[in-house]
Amino acid sequence: MDLALGLRGAVAAVAIFGAGRAMYELKVGQKKHLREEYDFAKQFIDETEKEDLHPYTKEKGYQAVAGSTIAQSHEVEYVLSLKNPVQCLRDFSLSRTLLTDFPKDNSVQDKLLFKEKYGSESKRRWLKRWYLFLYFVLAVVAFLPLIINPGNSLAMSQLLFTLPFGGFYAWMALHAYTKLRRAEHLVGNQEKHTRQVVSEVFEKSA
């Protein structure tokens, strides 16, 4: 009995130590990633001031800053001129597919807008409720065997089928909900738009 208890304690200690180490490495890695992201952004923004910068390099550079291959350079440049550019850029990268293309000529359209099928506020409200409903239903499906037969060995084997299916689609529903929420936040906060120099934005957000 004492030996079994000791082994369980040792396993628990190793698990706790491993989890703690993983969290520490994740935190350190995140800081390193942020420093690398800042160095790249600052270097690239400095490069954009050069008149001989090739359009391909500029386009790819802005896509790298945004973390999106479908974003266009003038769109990213506009988003970076908004207040709280770091959050705005995250929102834009996540919800770009819900927004119309932003024209280069600001006299045609001076802010980001929803695509026509997402333009109605009542429709977006209905969609958000639907996505949340799907999320909770699919999450229940994912863990249904444990809910019906908790502690049953058969439930664990059934979980191998329900968890991947329900869990994946639950994540998809939650992701769709989040995209819509972040798009609404971005589109609705453009009244705070300021014509800041893009390089200054990166200096302040560092």
Backbone bond lengths (Angstrom), bond angles and torsions (degrees), N, CA, C in turn:
res aa  C-N    CA-C-N  psi(-1)  N-CA   C-N-CA  omega(-1)  CA-C   N-CA-C  phi
1 M - - - 1.459 - - 1.527 110.82 -
2 D 1.360 114.96 -46.23 1.462 119.33 -179.55 1.519 111.12 -65.00
3 L 1.348 115.75 -37.42 1.465 119.77 179.19 1.523 111.09 -64.90
4 A 1.343 115.67 -43.20 1.468 120.16 179.79 1.525 110.17 -64.04
5 L 1.342 115.40 -41.85 1.460 120.09 179.19 1.519 110.72 -63.95
6 G 1.330 116.34 -39.02 1.457 120.75 179.13 1.522 111.74 -65.88
7 L 1.338 115.90 -40.24 1.467 119.90 178.43 1.523 111.54 -64.47
8 R 1.333 115.83 -41.17 1.465 119.46 177.96 1.526 111.23 -63.13
9 G 1.332 114.82 -40.42 1.459 118.96 178.32 1.515 111.59 -64.12
10 A 1.339 115.80 -39.67 1.464 119.81 179.59 1.522 111.10 -65.67
11 V 1.327 115.96 -42.70 1.476 120.62 178.37 1.522 110.20 -62.47
12 A 1.335 115.86 -43.55 1.464 119.82 179.73 1.523 110.84 -63.22
13 A 1.342 116.65 -40.53 1.467 120.64 -179.97 1.524 110.86 -64.29
14 V 1.337 116.12 -42.49 1.472 120.24 178.43 1.519 110.72 -63.37
15 A 1.339 116.39 -41.57 1.467 120.78 179.87 1.521 111.26 -63.83
16 I 1.337 116.07 -43.17 1.469 120.66 179.25 1.518 110.55 -64.84
17 F 1.335 116.30 -43.68 1.462 120.53 178.85 1.530 111.06 -62.85
18 G 1.347 115.46 -43.53 1.468 119.91 179.86 1.512 112.04 -63.39
19 A 1.335 116.18 -41.35 1.463 119.95 179.66 1.528 110.71 -66.02
20 G 1.336 115.75 -41.56 1.459 119.74 179.00 1.521 111.95 -63.24
21 R 1.326 115.95 -42.96 1.466 120.65 178.90 1.534 111.16 -64.33
22 A 1.331 115.79 -40.74 1.466 120.05 179.41 1.527 110.79 -63.29
23 M 1.342 116.89 -41.22 1.462 120.64 178.72 1.522 111.09 -65.57
24 Y 1.340 116.31 -39.46 1.463 120.26 179.02 1.525 110.85 -64.33
25 E 1.337 116.29 -45.74 1.464 120.30 -179.48 1.524 111.20 -65.54
26 L 1.331 116.32 -34.62 1.458 120.30 177.31 1.520 110.98 -64.94
27 K 1.330 116.01 -41.70 1.459 120.59 179.59 1.518 111.00 -66.49
28 V 1.322 117.38 -44.78 1.460 121.84 178.40 1.530 110.49 -62.96
29 G 1.337 115.83 -43.18 1.456 120.17 178.77 1.510 112.66 -62.95
30 Q 1.338 116.01 -36.34 1.463 120.05 178.87 1.525 111.00 -66.25
31 K 1.322 116.89 -41.67 1.465 120.42 177.85 1.516 110.69 -62.91
32 K 1.334 116.24 -42.64 1.458 120.86 179.12 1.515 110.40 -62.77
33 H 1.347 116.22 -41.69 1.458 120.68 179.15 1.523 111.01 -63.09
34 L 1.325 117.59 -40.74 1.462 121.12 179.48 1.524 111.20 -64.15
35 R 1.349 116.64 -39.59 1.467 119.89 178.26 1.527 110.40 -65.60
36 E 1.331 116.33 -42.96 1.462 119.76 178.81 1.524 111.15 -64.70
37 E 1.330 116.18 -38.67 1.462 120.90 179.23 1.522 110.56 -64.09
38 Y 1.335 116.00 -41.80 1.464 120.24 178.52 1.524 111.12 -65.32
39 D 1.337 116.98 -45.27 1.468 120.47 -179.88 1.520 111.31 -59.40
40 F 1.340 116.03 -43.87 1.463 119.57 179.22 1.525 111.11 -64.40
41 A 1.359 116.00 -46.73 1.458 120.05 -177.43 1.523 111.30 -61.31
42 K 1.326 117.04 -44.67 1.459 120.78 -178.71 1.526 110.67 -64.58
43 Q 1.332 115.92 -44.08 1.463 119.86 -179.92 1.532 110.88 -63.88
44 F 1.334 116.22 -41.80 1.459 119.27 -178.89 1.525 111.76 -67.93
45 I 1.334 116.83 -43.34 1.467 119.87 179.61 1.523 110.61 -61.67
46 D 1.329 116.84 -37.65 1.474 120.06 175.72 1.535 110.36 -62.77
47 E 1.339 115.72 -37.64 1.465 120.31 -179.70 1.526 111.73 -67.40
48 T 1.343 117.26 -32.88 1.467 120.03 -177.37 1.521 112.20 -66.15
49 E 1.330 117.70 -17.78 1.462 120.64 179.10 1.531 112.01 -77.26
50 K 1.317 115.92 -11.45 1.462 119.28 178.62 1.526 110.02 -80.33
51 E 1.314 116.47 133.27 1.459 121.26 -176.48 1.525 112.46 -71.00
52 D 1.334 117.48 -26.25 1.454 120.45 -176.38 1.532 113.18 -91.69
53 L 1.350 117.77 12.72 1.464 120.35 179.38 1.525 109.47 -68.09
54 H 1.322 116.46 127.24 1.457 121.15 -177.51 1.535 110.29 -66.85
55 P 1.350 117.82 138.45 1.471 121.03 -179.83 1.530 113.55 -55.05
56 Y 1.344 116.62 -35.31 1.469 120.03 179.26 1.526 110.39 -64.21
57 T 1.329 115.50 -44.22 1.468 120.07 179.34 1.518 110.71 -62.91
58 K 1.314 116.20 -41.75 1.469 120.83 -179.80 1.525 110.87 -63.78
59 E 1.344 115.99 -45.46 1.463 120.71 -178.69 1.522 110.59 -62.52
60 K 1.339 116.98 -46.99 1.459 121.28 -179.39 1.529 111.38 -66.38
61 G 1.312 116.18 -35.51 1.461 120.08 178.88 1.516 111.81 -63.96
62 Y 1.315 116.35 -45.09 1.465 120.11 178.80 1.526 111.15 -67.07
63 Q 1.324 117.16 -35.05 1.462 119.69 176.41 1.526 110.97 -65.10
64 A 1.326 116.05 -37.46 1.469 120.38 178.03 1.522 110.46 -66.71
65 V 1.332 117.17 -40.58 1.467 121.36 178.15 1.521 110.23 -62.61
66 A 1.346 116.15 -41.34 1.458 120.49 -178.29 1.520 112.39 -80.07
67 G 1.349 117.10 -20.35 1.456 120.13 -176.07 1.507 111.94 70.75
68 S 1.338 116.67 30.93 1.457 121.35 -177.88 1.522 109.57 -144.88
69 T 1.332 116.53 134.36 1.468 120.52 -179.74 1.525 112.22 -86.87
70 I 1.337 117.71 -9.80 1.460 119.80 -179.62 1.524 112.49 -98.84
71 A 1.329 116.60 -6.88 1.467 120.34 178.41 1.523 109.88 -77.14
72 Q 1.324 116.70 141.31 1.445 121.72 177.20 1.528 109.49 -99.94
73 S 1.322 115.71 153.30 1.470 120.36 -172.31 1.526 112.69 -57.95
74 H 1.340 117.10 -42.42 1.468 119.05 -177.96 1.536 111.41 -69.67
75 E 1.351 116.93 -27.23 1.461 120.00 176.21 1.525 110.51 -69.67
76 V 1.329 115.98 -46.29 1.467 120.33 179.68 1.524 110.02 -63.92
77 E 1.322 116.15 -39.47 1.467 120.05 179.25 1.524 110.94 -62.00
78 Y 1.326 116.09 -38.62 1.466 120.06 177.56 1.532 111.14 -65.71
79 V 1.326 116.00 -46.02 1.470 120.46 -178.83 1.521 110.58 -61.66
80 L 1.342 116.78 -37.20 1.464 120.24 179.76 1.517 112.66 -69.52
81 S 1.327 116.75 -16.31 1.466 119.41 179.17 1.528 112.12 -87.33
82 L 1.342 116.95 -3.32 1.457 120.69 177.37 1.522 110.53 -81.20
83 K 1.313 115.78 158.30 1.460 119.25 173.75 1.525 109.09 -67.13
84 N 1.320 115.41 148.71 1.468 122.42 -174.61 1.519 109.79 54.94
85 P 1.334 117.78 58.25 1.469 121.71 -173.25 1.517 114.25 -63.56
86 V 1.330 118.18 -30.33 1.466 120.00 -178.78 1.523 110.10 -63.70
87 Q 1.348 116.79 -48.44 1.459 120.54 179.00 1.525 111.14 -67.42
88 C 1.328 116.59 -40.65 1.463 120.33 179.62 1.526 111.25 -61.42
89 L 1.332 116.19 -38.86 1.462 119.96 179.96 1.529 110.78 -68.11
90 R 1.334 116.71 -37.94 1.474 120.11 175.89 1.532 109.90 -62.98
91 D 1.321 115.79 -45.68 1.464 119.93 179.49 1.527 110.93 -61.27
92 F 1.327 116.46 -42.67 1.454 121.31 -178.63 1.534 111.10 -65.46
93 S 1.321 117.03 -45.06 1.463 121.28 -179.57 1.526 111.40 -61.81
94 L 1.334 115.94 -37.03 1.462 120.54 -178.46 1.526 111.99 -75.14
95 S 1.331 116.95 -37.95 1.471 120.43 -169.83 1.526 113.78 -110.31
96 R 1.343 118.07 12.94 1.464 121.15 -175.34 1.522 112.77 -53.70
97 T 1.319 119.32 -37.27 1.460 122.02 -176.40 1.529 112.91 -69.76
98 L 1.330 117.79 -13.16 1.465 121.13 179.44 1.528 111.88 -92.66
99 L 1.338 116.73 -6.42 1.461 121.67 -173.56 1.520 111.51 -109.40
100 T 1.332 115.84 154.79 1.455 120.35 175.70 1.523 109.88 -73.30
101 D 1.325 116.09 161.24 1.460 120.03 175.50 1.523 108.96 -65.74
102 F 1.316 115.90 134.79 1.464 120.71 -179.65 1.530 108.56 -89.21
103 P 1.344 118.29 119.11 1.466 120.52 -175.95 1.520 112.56 -72.25
104 K 1.308 116.11 154.28 1.458 120.81 176.95 1.521 111.34 -69.38
105 D 1.333 116.11 -30.92 1.462 121.28 -179.72 1.524 109.42 -88.26
106 N 1.328 117.63 108.08 1.461 121.72 -177.10 1.524 113.61 -67.67
107 S 1.335 116.97 -15.68 1.460 119.26 178.90 1.523 111.31 -72.22
108 V 1.343 116.46 -20.39 1.461 121.61 178.27 1.524 110.58 -82.77
109 Q 1.311 116.37 -43.31 1.469 122.86 -179.52 1.514 107.34 -154.57
110 D 1.321 116.21 121.67 1.466 118.76 -172.70 1.523 113.74 -105.38
111 K 1.334 117.50 8.96 1.459 119.61 177.39 1.526 110.18 -155.62
112 L 1.312 115.79 165.74 1.460 121.69 178.66 1.525 109.71 -74.04
113 L 1.336 115.93 138.67 1.459 121.45 -178.29 1.525 110.06 -131.52
114 F 1.343 115.61 155.29 1.458 120.72 174.92 1.526 110.25 -71.61
115 K 1.325 116.26 150.70 1.452 119.99 168.32 1.527 108.68 -63.38
116 E 1.322 115.37 158.66 1.465 120.49 -172.65 1.526 112.85 -54.72
117 K 1.337 117.07 -41.15 1.470 118.92 -176.25 1.520 113.32 -71.54
118 Y 1.333 117.39 -12.87 1.465 120.94 175.99 1.533 112.05 -110.44
119 G 1.331 116.97 6.60 1.461 120.71 -173.30 1.519 114.71 -70.48
120 S 1.329 117.05 -28.97 1.463 120.76 -178.00 1.534 110.89 -78.48
121 E 1.324 116.03 126.50 1.473 120.23 179.15 1.516 111.39 -64.43
122 S 1.333 117.27 -38.00 1.464 120.58 179.95 1.527 110.75 -66.26
123 K 1.333 116.83 -36.76 1.462 120.13 178.44 1.522 110.32 -68.39
124 R 1.328 117.07 -39.88 1.467 119.87 178.18 1.520 110.56 -64.90
125 R 1.317 116.50 -38.40 1.468 120.26 178.34 1.527 110.00 -63.20
126 W 1.341 116.66 -42.42 1.463 120.91 178.11 1.520 110.95 -64.74
127 L 1.339 117.18 -41.78 1.458 121.18 179.83 1.528 111.53 -63.10
128 K 1.321 116.37 -41.75 1.465 119.57 179.78 1.531 111.11 -62.68
129 R 1.313 116.57 -41.50 1.460 120.29 177.69 1.526 110.91 -64.97
130 W 1.328 115.95 -39.72 1.462 120.62 179.50 1.527 111.25 -65.15
131 Y 1.331 116.88 -43.60 1.461 120.84 178.46 1.523 111.32 -62.15
132 L 1.326 117.24 -41.75 1.466 120.70 178.88 1.529 110.83 -66.30
133 F 1.331 115.82 -40.50 1.465 119.95 177.84 1.527 110.31 -60.49
134 L 1.349 116.14 -47.13 1.464 120.45 178.16 1.520 111.35 -60.32
135 Y 1.327 115.75 -40.65 1.465 119.81 -178.88 1.528 110.98 -59.50
136 F 1.331 116.82 -49.73 1.465 120.08 -177.09 1.535 111.43 -67.40
137 V 1.327 116.95 -39.25 1.470 119.99 179.05 1.522 110.33 -64.25
138 L 1.332 116.77 -46.78 1.462 120.84 -178.03 1.529 111.95 -69.51
139 A 1.335 116.53 -32.01 1.462 119.64 175.77 1.525 110.48 -65.59
140 V 1.328 116.25 -38.91 1.468 120.54 176.45 1.526 110.16 -64.80
141 V 1.352 116.20 -41.96 1.467 120.39 178.01 1.530 110.30 -59.92
142 A 1.339 115.98 -40.82 1.467 120.45 -178.35 1.527 111.62 -59.07
143 F 1.347 116.17 -40.03 1.468 120.03 -176.16 1.526 112.23 -108.42
144 L 1.323 117.46 18.63 1.467 121.22 -176.51 1.531 113.82 -57.31
145 P 1.344 119.50 -43.57 1.472 118.59 179.65 1.526 112.79 -57.72
146 L 1.322 117.41 -38.82 1.466 120.20 179.53 1.519 111.59 -71.82
147 I 1.336 116.44 -29.73 1.469 120.12 179.31 1.519 110.41 -72.44
148 I 1.346 116.19 -40.45 1.469 120.58 -177.81 1.528 111.54 -77.74
149 N 1.335 115.70 -46.20 1.473 120.47 -177.20 1.531 110.78 -127.28
150 P 1.303 117.91 72.40 1.469 119.36 -179.28 1.525 111.88 -63.96
151 G 1.330 115.97 133.57 1.458 120.62 178.57 1.514 114.58 80.01
152 N 1.321 118.17 -0.99 1.456 121.67 -179.65 1.527 109.49 -83.10
153 S 1.340 116.56 136.10 1.467 120.23 -179.09 1.527 111.23 -64.80
154 L 1.333 116.50 -32.60 1.465 120.19 177.72 1.524 110.87 -65.39
155 A 1.320 115.98 -34.03 1.462 120.43 -179.83 1.523 110.87 -62.66
156 M 1.329 116.88 -36.30 1.456 120.66 -179.48 1.529 111.30 -66.01
157 S 1.330 117.11 -38.83 1.462 120.08 178.04 1.520 111.10 -70.40
158 Q 1.336 116.60 -37.52 1.465 120.51 177.31 1.533 111.04 -65.73
159 L 1.315 115.32 -30.24 1.465 120.86 -179.67 1.526 111.42 -63.12
160 L 1.324 116.81 -27.47 1.464 121.08 178.61 1.527 111.73 -63.42
161 F 1.322 116.79 -23.31 1.465 121.44 179.62 1.530 111.45 -96.68
162 T 1.326 116.96 -42.58 1.465 120.08 -175.12 1.531 112.75 -77.35
163 L 1.347 116.89 -34.62 1.463 119.53 -175.90 1.533 113.12 -65.78
164 P 1.348 119.54 -48.25 1.472 118.62 178.72 1.529 112.57 -62.51
165 F 1.343 116.24 -43.14 1.460 120.19 -178.11 1.533 111.39 -67.69
166 G 1.328 115.61 -59.47 1.464 119.55 -177.95 1.509 112.34 -64.83
167 G 1.347 116.69 -39.72 1.462 120.04 -178.53 1.516 112.67 -64.46
168 F 1.337 116.54 -41.59 1.472 120.32 -179.12 1.524 111.23 -64.25
169 Y 1.317 116.62 -49.01 1.469 119.76 -177.63 1.525 111.79 -72.67
170 A 1.313 117.08 -28.01 1.470 119.51 173.54 1.525 109.79 -65.15
171 W 1.333 116.15 -41.69 1.469 120.39 176.99 1.523 110.55 -63.40
172 M 1.335 117.44 -40.72 1.469 121.53 178.79 1.528 110.88 -60.81
173 A 1.327 116.89 -43.51 1.463 121.05 -179.88 1.526 110.93 -65.22
174 L 1.331 116.22 -42.25 1.463 120.18 179.02 1.525 110.77 -66.71
175 H 1.329 116.61 -37.16 1.463 121.30 178.39 1.535 110.60 -64.36
176 A 1.332 116.98 -42.22 1.462 121.30 178.49 1.528 110.69 -63.99
177 Y 1.322 116.68 -40.11 1.469 121.12 177.28 1.528 110.83 -62.86
178 T 1.325 115.92 -44.59 1.463 120.94 -178.96 1.528 111.05 -64.49
179 K 1.319 117.43 -42.03 1.468 121.63 178.11 1.524 110.93 -57.48
180 L 1.320 116.06 -45.03 1.460 120.42 -178.46 1.528 111.03 -67.12
181 R 1.320 116.79 -40.97 1.469 120.47 178.42 1.529 111.08 -63.50
182 R 1.335 117.26 -44.94 1.461 120.72 -178.37 1.530 110.77 -68.97
183 A 1.327 118.07 -34.34 1.465 120.97 176.73 1.521 110.12 -65.13
184 E 1.322 116.93 -41.21 1.467 120.84 178.32 1.527 110.48 -63.48
185 H 1.316 115.92 -40.32 1.465 120.09 179.21 1.519 110.99 -63.76
186 L 1.322 116.65 -43.12 1.456 121.10 -179.19 1.526 111.72 -67.25
187 V 1.335 116.67 -49.96 1.464 120.86 -178.30 1.527 111.02 -64.04
188 G 1.317 117.11 -37.52 1.459 120.89 -176.24 1.508 115.27 -79.63
189 N 1.336 118.62 -8.63 1.467 120.68 -176.74 1.525 113.08 -113.79
190 Q 1.296 117.48 19.70 1.454 120.12 -179.42 1.520 113.43 -80.28
191 E 1.338 116.01 -6.55 1.455 117.96 175.58 1.538 111.04 -68.51
192 K 1.332 116.03 -13.64 1.464 121.16 178.16 1.523 111.20 -88.30
193 H 1.319 115.97 10.81 1.466 121.07 -176.18 1.522 111.70 -59.14
194 T 1.329 115.97 131.72 1.462 121.92 176.16 1.508 108.81 -131.21
195 R 1.315 117.73 142.51 1.460 122.17 -178.68 1.519 110.40 -84.88
196 Q 1.324 115.60 67.07 1.451 120.35 178.76 1.519 109.66 -81.65
197 V 1.308 116.41 152.82 1.448 120.85 172.24 1.516 107.51 -71.35
198 V 1.314 118.11 130.75 1.454 121.75 -172.53 1.516 111.43 -59.66
199 S 1.317 118.65 -37.97 1.455 120.98 -179.54 1.519 111.15 -64.12
200 E 1.349 117.26 -34.35 1.445 121.23 179.07 1.527 110.67 -69.00
201 V 1.343 116.33 -33.03 1.457 120.58 178.34 1.510 110.83 -60.01
202 F 1.327 116.27 -44.18 1.464 120.29 -179.30 1.512 110.96 -68.22
203 E 1.338 118.39 -35.62 1.452 120.84 178.77 1.519 109.97 -62.51
204 K 1.353 117.47 -40.80 1.460 121.28 -176.59 1.514 112.29 -77.45
205 S 1.339 117.28 -27.05 1.469 120.04 -177.34 1.518 112.55 -88.51
206 A 1.335 117.37 -3.09 1.461 120.70 -178.56 1.519 110.96 -73.64
